[in-house]
Amino acid sequence: MPNEATVGSTFPSITTEQLRTLKIPLPPLAEQEKIVAEIEAEQRLVEANRQLIDRMEQKIAATLARIWGEPEKDPIADATQPIAEQVVA
């Protein structure tokens, strides 16, 4: 059952004017800044983890190259190639 804030024939909608009159509560500025700081800290952790993963992948590739012998191509530079295709028979 539509209410007075909705218009339209097939589904309820809201007009631009109605949208402009809506009051959307926001947390106080101090709380917003705290939220931003927490998100930025998480983003730094994500980036640090990405760098750690990259370093570990390089170490794994170097170890495999040492164990299996040096492949013709650098395993790190050719990381898109499946490991099975990088193995020198």
Number of C-alpha atoms within 10 A of each C-alpha: 4 10 7 6 11 14 13 10 7 6 8 12 13 12 11 8 8 11 10 8 8 8 7 5 6 8 9 8 9 9 11 12 12 11 13 12 12 12 12 12 12 12 12 12 12 12 12 12 12 12 12 12 12 13 12 12 15 16 13 14 19 17 12 17 18 11 9 13 13 15 15 9 9 13 22 16 10 11 13 8 11 10 12 7 9 20 15 11 7
